[in-house]
């Protein structure tokens, strides 16, 4: 694919995304999202295609129909119970409705989702380029929102992090090795820990050191390396004002990972910041 056709592909894909999210498809009834997710065991195989198999442990549900949120670019192949029986489901846009049997134990159930896709232009999932932040809907979620929305003609990514930390395991096989995972590494290609969501990055994440501080950033998305220091200086000023207003004592950490959304109309207004015990892997 030459540069001209790549540009046409990008424009066409962006237009399709805008059309999809401008329709404001109906979100399933709120009570279908009323359950807890206790943990997820995630298996990623990234060879010719980006394939995911994830065991989702669901508790405290009261209905035989459950709704999940997952980015529309990932197509569900099947959903199964731990017994091996397939479960009927309907996938429409960013949402999936799963229909359980009334004979099931209503205290808890483990559902295995298998799906594949290439992600989106701003959150690719293909080959050696993977950029899947923890709050992007690349894993099934019980947050009743669309993955993206339009506001004042701007294309904004919803934050779909879990409200509380849950237990995650991640195994990765495929092209290259993950450059960054926000879970402790347990062995080669395997990670585990408690967090609000999984960040998986593979590709061109690089870092620079400034005294005791290390800043990580995706070089192909963040092109202004010379401005990193001034950006953090401005961030520090904002943080000091915040501390003054709310009587807090937040400080910039020694390890800072910059993961901009990089949507077409992205601005600092819509960039989230959060802290955690993260470690880069190589």
C-alpha positions as CSV (number, residue, x, y, z in Angstrom):
1,X,0.0,0.0,0.0
2,X,1.6,3.3,-1.1
3,X,1.4,6.6,0.8
4,X,-1.6,7.8,-1.3
5,X,-3.6,4.7,-0.6
6,X,-2.7,4.8,3.1
7,X,-4.1,8.3,3.4
8,X,-7.3,7.3,1.6
9,X,-7.6,4.3,4.0
10,X,-7.1,6.5,7.0
11,X,-9.7,9.1,5.8
12,X,-12.2,6.4,5.0
13,X,-11.7,4.7,8.3
14,X,-12.1,7.9,10.3
15,X,-15.2,8.8,8.4
16,X,-16.7,5.4,9.2
17,X,-15.9,5.9,12.9
18,X,-17.5,9.4,12.9
19,X,-20.6,8.0,11.2
20,X,-20.9,5.1,13.7
21,X,-20.5,7.3,16.8
22,X,-22.6,10.2,15.5
23,X,-25.6,7.8,15.3
24,X,-25.6,7.5,19.1
25,X,-26.7,3.9,19.1
26,X,-28.9,3.0,22.1
27,X,-26.9,1.6,25.0
28,X,-28.5,-1.5,26.6
29,X,-30.6,-0.9,29.8
30,X,-28.6,0.2,32.8
31,X,-29.7,-2.8,34.9
32,X,-28.0,-5.2,32.5
33,X,-24.6,-3.8,33.6
34,X,-25.4,-4.3,37.3
35,X,-22.9,-6.9,38.2
36,X,-19.3,-7.1,39.4
37,X,-16.2,-8.3,37.5
38,X,-14.0,-10.2,40.0
39,X,-11.1,-10.9,37.7
40,X,-9.9,-11.6,34.1
41,X,-7.4,-14.1,32.7
42,X,-6.3,-12.7,29.3
43,X,-4.5,-14.6,26.5
44,X,-3.3,-12.6,23.5
45,X,-1.9,-14.2,20.4
46,X,-0.6,-11.6,18.0
47,X,0.6,-13.3,14.8
48,X,-1.3,-12.8,11.5
49,X,-4.2,-11.4,13.5
50,X,-4.6,-9.9,17.0
51,X,-6.6,-12.6,18.8
52,X,-7.9,-12.4,22.4
53,X,-9.3,-15.1,24.7
54,X,-10.4,-13.8,28.1
55,X,-12.0,-15.5,31.0
56,X,-14.3,-13.0,32.8
57,X,-15.3,-13.9,36.3
58,X,-18.7,-12.3,36.9
59,X,-20.4,-12.0,40.3
60,X,-23.4,-10.3,42.0
61,X,-25.6,-10.4,38.9
62,X,-29.4,-10.6,39.2
63,X,-30.6,-11.2,35.6
64,X,-30.1,-13.9,33.0
65,X,-29.1,-11.2,30.4
66,X,-25.8,-9.3,30.9
67,X,-24.5,-6.4,28.9
68,X,-20.8,-5.8,28.2
69,X,-18.9,-3.0,26.5
70,X,-16.2,-3.8,23.9
71,X,-14.8,-1.7,21.1
72,X,-16.7,-2.4,17.9
73,X,-13.5,-3.1,16.0
74,X,-13.1,-6.4,17.8
75,X,-15.5,-9.1,16.5
76,X,-16.7,-11.8,18.9
77,X,-16.2,-15.3,17.6
78,X,-17.9,-17.1,20.5
79,X,-18.7,-16.9,24.2
80,X,-18.5,-20.0,26.4
81,X,-19.1,-21.1,29.9
82,X,-16.4,-22.9,31.9
83,X,-18.3,-26.1,31.1
84,X,-17.5,-25.7,27.4
85,X,-21.1,-24.9,26.4
86,X,-21.5,-21.9,24.1
87,X,-23.7,-19.0,25.2
88,X,-25.9,-17.1,22.8
89,X,-25.1,-13.4,22.4
90,X,-25.8,-10.4,20.3
91,X,-23.0,-7.9,19.4
92,X,-24.1,-4.5,18.2
93,X,-21.7,-1.6,18.0
94,X,-19.7,-1.3,21.2
95,X,-22.1,-3.5,23.2
96,X,-22.7,-7.2,23.7
97,X,-25.8,-8.8,25.3
98,X,-25.2,-12.3,26.7
99,X,-28.1,-14.6,27.4
100,X,-27.6,-17.0,30.3
101,X,-29.7,-20.0,31.2
102,X,-32.1,-19.6,34.2
103,X,-30.7,-22.8,35.5
104,X,-27.2,-21.3,36.2
105,X,-26.0,-20.5,39.7
106,X,-26.7,-16.8,40.0
107,X,-23.9,-16.2,42.4
108,X,-21.1,-16.3,39.9
109,X,-20.2,-17.4,36.4
110,X,-17.0,-17.4,34.3
111,X,-17.5,-16.5,30.6
112,X,-14.8,-17.0,28.0
113,X,-14.9,-14.4,25.2
114,X,-12.8,-15.0,22.1
115,X,-12.5,-12.2,19.5
116,X,-10.1,-10.7,17.1
117,X,-9.5,-7.4,15.3
118,X,-7.0,-4.6,14.4
119,X,-8.1,-2.1,17.0
120,X,-8.6,1.5,15.8
121,X,-6.4,4.1,14.1
122,X,-5.6,5.7,17.4
123,X,-5.4,2.4,19.3
124,X,-3.9,-0.1,16.9
125,X,-3.7,-3.8,17.6
126,X,-1.8,-5.4,14.8
127,X,1.7,-6.7,14.2
128,X,4.4,-5.1,16.3
129,X,2.3,-1.9,16.8
130,X,0.0,-2.3,19.7
131,X,-1.2,0.6,21.7
132,X,-4.0,-0.4,24.1
133,X,-4.3,1.8,27.2
134,X,-6.0,0.4,30.3
135,X,-9.1,2.7,29.9
136,X,-9.7,1.8,26.2
137,X,-12.5,-0.8,25.7
138,X,-10.3,-3.6,24.3
139,X,-11.4,-5.9,27.1
140,X,-15.1,-6.6,28.1
141,X,-16.3,-4.0,30.6
142,X,-19.4,-3.4,32.7
143,X,-19.2,0.3,32.1
144,X,-22.5,1.4,30.3
145,X,-20.9,3.8,27.8
146,X,-19.9,3.8,24.2
147,X,-16.1,3.5,23.7
148,X,-16.1,6.9,21.9
149,X,-18.5,9.8,21.6
150,X,-18.9,13.1,19.8
151,X,-19.0,16.3,21.8
152,X,-19.2,19.7,20.1
153,X,-18.0,18.0,16.9
154,X,-15.0,16.5,18.7
155,X,-14.2,12.8,18.8
156,X,-13.5,11.8,22.4
157,X,-12.5,8.5,23.9
158,X,-14.5,7.4,26.9
159,X,-12.5,6.2,30.0
160,X,-13.7,2.6,30.7
161,X,-11.5,1.7,33.6
162,X,-13.0,-0.5,36.3
163,X,-14.0,1.4,39.4
164,X,-11.9,-0.8,41.7
165,X,-8.8,-3.0,41.3
166,X,-9.5,-6.5,40.1
167,X,-7.2,-9.5,39.6
168,X,-5.7,-9.8,36.1
169,X,-3.4,-12.3,34.4
170,X,-2.0,-11.7,31.0
171,X,-0.1,-14.1,28.6
172,X,1.3,-12.8,25.4
173,X,2.5,-14.8,22.3
174,X,3.3,-13.3,19.0
175,X,5.3,-10.8,17.0
176,X,7.9,-9.1,19.2
177,X,7.6,-8.7,23.0
178,X,5.4,-6.2,24.9
179,X,7.3,-2.9,25.4
180,X,5.1,-2.0,28.4
181,X,2.6,-3.8,30.6
182,X,1.2,-2.3,33.7
183,X,1.3,-5.6,35.6
184,X,4.3,-7.3,37.3
185,X,6.1,-9.8,35.1
186,X,5.9,-13.4,36.5
187,X,7.7,-15.2,33.7
188,X,8.5,-14.8,30.0
189,X,5.4,-13.5,28.3
190,X,3.3,-13.7,31.5
191,X,2.1,-11.0,33.8
192,X,-0.2,-10.8,36.9
193,X,-1.5,-8.3,39.4
194,X,-4.3,-6.1,40.7
195,X,-5.3,-3.0,38.8
196,X,-8.2,-1.2,37.1
197,X,-7.4,-2.3,33.6
198,X,-4.5,-3.7,31.4
199,X,-2.2,-1.4,29.4
200,X,-0.5,-3.4,26.6
201,X,2.0,-1.6,24.4
202,X,4.3,-3.2,21.8
203,X,6.3,-1.2,19.3
204,X,8.2,2.0,19.6
205,X,7.9,3.1,23.2
206,X,11.1,4.8,24.1
207,X,12.4,6.7,27.2
208,X,14.6,9.6,28.2
209,X,16.2,10.3,31.6
210,X,16.3,13.6,33.3
211,X,18.2,13.4,36.6
212,X,16.2,10.9,38.7
213,X,13.2,11.0,36.5
214,X,12.5,8.7,33.5
215,X,9.9,9.6,30.9
216,X,8.4,7.0,28.6
217,X,6.6,8.0,25.4
218,X,5.6,6.5,22.0
219,X,7.9,8.2,19.6
220,X,5.7,7.7,16.5
221,X,2.8,9.5,18.3
222,X,4.6,12.0,20.5
223,X,6.8,13.9,18.0
224,X,7.9,16.7,20.3
225,X,10.7,15.2,22.3
226,X,12.3,18.6,22.8
227,X,9.1,19.8,24.5
228,X,8.9,17.0,27.1
229,X,10.7,19.0,29.8
230,X,8.7,22.1,29.3
231,X,5.5,20.0,29.3
232,X,6.4,18.5,32.7
233,X,7.4,22.0,34.1
234,X,3.9,23.2,33.2
235,X,2.3,20.1,34.6
236,X,4.2,20.7,37.9
237,X,2.8,24.3,38.1
238,X,-0.7,22.9,37.6
239,X,-0.1,20.3,40.2
240,X,1.1,22.9,42.7
241,X,-2.1,25.0,42.1
242,X,-4.2,21.8,42.6
243,X,-2.4,21.1,45.9
244,X,-3.0,24.6,47.0
245,X,-6.7,24.5,46.3
246,X,-7.4,21.0,47.7
247,X,-4.8,20.9,50.4
248,X,-3.1,17.8,49.0
249,X,0.5,17.0,48.5
250,X,0.8,15.2,45.2
251,X,4.2,15.1,43.5
252,X,5.5,14.1,40.1
253,X,6.7,10.4,40.2
254,X,10.2,9.4,39.1
255,X,8.7,7.2,36.3
256,X,6.3,9.0,34.0
257,X,4.6,7.3,31.1
258,X,3.0,9.6,28.5
259,X,0.2,7.8,26.6
260,X,-1.8,10.4,24.7
261,X,-5.1,9.4,23.2
262,X,-4.1,10.9,19.8
263,X,-7.6,11.1,18.4
264,X,-8.1,13.4,15.5
265,X,-9.1,16.4,17.7
266,X,-7.2,15.4,20.8
267,X,-6.2,18.1,23.3
268,X,-4.8,18.2,26.8
269,X,-8.3,18.8,28.1
270,X,-9.3,15.2,27.4
271,X,-6.0,13.5,28.5
272,X,-6.4,11.6,31.7
273,X,-3.7,11.2,34.3
274,X,-3.5,8.6,36.9
275,X,-0.9,6.9,39.1
276,X,-0.1,3.3,39.9
277,X,2.7,0.8,40.5
278,X,3.8,0.4,36.9
279,X,7.0,-1.1,35.4
280,X,8.2,-1.2,31.8
281,X,9.3,-4.5,30.4
282,X,11.6,-5.4,27.6
